[in-house]
Amino acid sequence: MEFSKYIHAVGTGPKGNRDLSFEDSKDMMKQILEQSVHSEKIAAFLLGWRLKPETNDEFRGAIKACDAYIKNTTVKESIELGYPFDGKAKNPYIFPLVAKVLKESELNLVVIGDDKQPAKDGITIKDICTNIEITPNLHYFDREIFFKEIHDLTDIRMRLGLRTGFNTIEKLPRVANSEYAITGVFHKPYVAKYAEIFSDRYKRFALIQGNEGTPELFSKGRLWLVDGKKIDETIIDPAHYGINYTKSWDTITLEDSLNQLNNPSDEYLKLATLNAAIFLFVTQKAKSIDEAYEKLNG
């Protein structure tokens, strides 16, 4: 379909807007990924799509289109961690320490990085993985290599400077063919939306009320496990495990983040162990988080 019709569908206001079908969304995303239309049209569509707003069926169609461009590399016994591409601004990452805790557990962690995307000015997964030694069970995939088409849209997105539908679509590309996945959510209403968009792509799918929208638990929060149309909620409190880590409310530098990973405090290591226990539970390697945490503390 002519791309201008997609812009018309999302950019004519409440009375004239219409939702795209699954197939329309696939075609729309294909044209954007191949940049067969002018960048101004891509930006106009993304802005209108966000304001309309996007539907779950549109997201699913767009993700299906992305699948055709992704160069997959299977990582067995793995869980894909869905991080936002605008980074973390106030706290360090914890996934490299989690991987160290899990190095004897036969569970691989999959993370995806790229250049920073809008809208937060944070430290990215790529910043961390290209500046630190990682363990063999932590698999870093650079999007410029496995999905160059979406990487090449970075300039357009940065000039637009706003969150768009891409911020949702890109979190879980399933590049490693992982059977399990977990991603972070800020607000509970997004749980059902993410479940409908992503859960049927995995054997088991989970969401967590993680730090700065990441799948990393730093304080008391909720874990949601998706089983078909059923979503089970569990409250997790680090204090229950004797963990007294204090989150930062100040902007952190890359140097600070790397330093905390290279020289972790005792409380930060305990927090990494709790996050590792959550991943073992999600991947069905433990019957409960308590059981996994006790096992990891040996």
N, C-alpha and C positions, 0 to 999 in steps of 0.2 A: 504494500500500500504506500501511496505517496506520504512522506513523513509529515507534511504540513497538516494532514488530516489528524495525526496524533496530537499535534500541537493544538489544533482546534478543539479536540476532545477534552483537553485538560486546561485550556486557557481562555475560555469564553465566559467564565463566571458560573455561579450556582445553577442558573436556569439552562444554560447551554452545554455545560460539561456533561460528559458521559464516561462510564467506566470502560476500559479496554477489555476485550476478551482475552483468554489465555493465549490464543494464537496471535492476536494483535500484539500482545506484549512480547511474545517471542520475536516477531518481525521488527517491532520497535527497537528492542535491545540489539538485535543483529545489526541494524542500520547504525546504531550508536557505536557499537563496538568496532565496526569496520570504518567508522567515521566517513560514511558515504554521503553524509549531509554536512552542511556548514556548522562550525562550532557554535555560532549564534543560535541556530535552531536547536542544537543539543541542549544548550544552556536554558533556552526558553522552555523547552519541554520539561526538563528536570525541575525547574522552578514551579511551573504550572502543576506538574504531577504531585509535587510535595504539598501544594496548597489545596489540591482537589479534595481529599488526599488519595494516596495509593490504596488499592485493595489487595487482599491476600492473593486473589487469583492473578492479579497483575504481577505481583512479586513472584509467584510460582512460574508464570510464563517467562519472565525475565531471567530467572535463575536457570530454567531449562535451556534458554538460549545460550547462557554463559557456559553451560556444561560442554557444548560442542567445541569450545575454544581452549579449554583447560587441558594441559598436558599432565596427566595423572602419573604418579609413582606410588605404588602400593606400599604401605607400611603396616605390616601385620601386628596384631595385638596393640592397636593404637586408639587413642582418643584425640579428637580434633578439638582444639581450644579456640573458640571464636572471640577474638579481640577486636575492638574498634580500631580503625586505622588513623584516628586523630590522636592516639597516644594517651599516656597518663601524665598529668601535670603536677600532682601534689604528693604522690607516694611512689616508692620504687616498685618494680616488678618483683614477683616472687617465683615465677615458673622455673627459672634455672635451678633454684634451690629445691623446688618440688621434684624436679627430674633427678637430682642427686639423691633425694630421699627414696625415690622409686627405682633406683638403678638395679636392685636385686629382685624386683617384683615382676619382671617380664611384662611391664606395661610401658609402651612408648607414648611420648607426648608429641603432638603435631602442632606447630605454630606457623603462622603466615605473616610475612612482613612486606612492606613497600615504603615508598616515600610517603611522608605525612600527607593526610587528606584533611579537608575541612571537617569540623569547624574549630576544634580545640587545638591550642598550640602546645601539644604534649610531646613526651618522649615516646618514640615508637618501638615496636617489636624489632624492627630492622636496626634501630640504633643500638639496642641491647645485644642482639645476636651477632652483630658485626664487630662488637667491641669486647666480647667476653668469650672465654673458652667454655664450650658447652659439652655435656656428657653425651655418650653415644645413643642414649635412649631419648634424647631431645632432638627432634627432626625439624629443622627450619627450612621453610620453602619461601623463596623470594618471588614475589608476584611478577616482577619484570621478566623472569625466566619462564614461569609456568603459565602465565596469563598476561602476556604483553599487551593485549588489546585493551584491557581495563587499566593497566599501568599507564598506557599512553594517553589516557583521558585525564591524568593528574593536572595538567596545566589548565584545562577547561574548568575543572572543579575548583582549583585554587583561585582562579579569577572570579568565579561565581562566589566563592567564599562562604557558602551555606551548606548545611546538611541537606542531603537529597536522598532519594530512594536507594542510591548506591550504598549509603551507610548501613542499610539493612541487608541488601542483597549480598554484599561482599564478605560478610563475616565468616561464612562457612562454605567454602568452595568445594569441599570434599576432595581436595587434591590428592590425599593419601589413601583414598577409598576406605577411610576409617569406619568401623562399625558403630562407634560411639562418638558422641559430641556433647559439648557443654558450652554455653555462651552466657554472657552477663546481661541483665536487664536492670534498668533504673526503677521502673514502675510496674506494679502488678498487672495493669491492663494489657501490657505488652506480652505477658506470658502466653495467653491463649493465641494471640496473633503469631508469635514466633513458633509455637507448637504446630499450628496449622501449616505454616510455611515450610518448616524444616523437618519435622519429626519423622515423616515417612521416608526420609533419605537415610535413616540410621536404624540400627537394631535397637538402640536405646538413646534417647535424647533428653538432655537435662538443661535447666536454666537456673541461674543463681543470682541472688541480689548482691553482686560483687562490687569490689572497690572501683569507682570511676567507670562503671559500666563494663568491667572486665569479668572473666570467670574466676576471679581471685577473691576469696573471702578474707577480709581484714577485721571485720567486727560482726556483731550479731546480725544475722540475715536469714533469708529463706532459700531453700533449695526446692525446685520443682522437677519431678520425674514424670515424663510423659509416657503413658501406656495406652496407645490407641487414642480414644477420645477422653480417657481418664487422666487427670493430672493430680498427682499426689504431692502435697506440700509438707516440708519438714523445716522446723526452725533450728538453726545451728548457732550456738553461742560459744565463742572461743573460751569464755570464762568457765564454762562447764568442764573444760579440759585443763584448767589452771593456766590459761594463756592470758597475759596482761599486756599485750602489744598496744601501743598508743598510735593512732593514725596521725599523719601530718596534715595540717590545714594550710601550709605554706607551699609556694611553688618550689619544686625540686629541680636540680640540674642533672644532666646526664652523668656528670662526674660523681655527684652524690648518690645517684641510683646505682651506679656500678660499684661504688665503694661499699654500699650496704650489702650488695650481693657477694662481693669478695671478702668482706669482713662482717658477716652477719652476727647480730646479737643473739643471745640465748632465746629470747622471746620471739625473735624473727624466725629462728630455726623451728621452734615449736609451732609457729603459725604455718610454716612450710609443711610440716608433718601433718597438720590438720587438713590442709588443702590436698595433700597426697592421699589422705584417708578418704576424702570426699570423692576423688577420682577413682579410687579402688572400688568404692561402693557403686558409683555410677556405672562402671564397667563390669559389674557383677563378679568381682574378685573378692568381695567381702559381703556378708549378709547385712552389715550395718556399718555406719561410720565409726561407732564405738569400737566394734570388733577390729576394723582396719587400723584405727589409731593405736590400739593396744598391740596389735601385731607389729606395726612399724616401730614401736618403742621397745619391742622385743624383750 
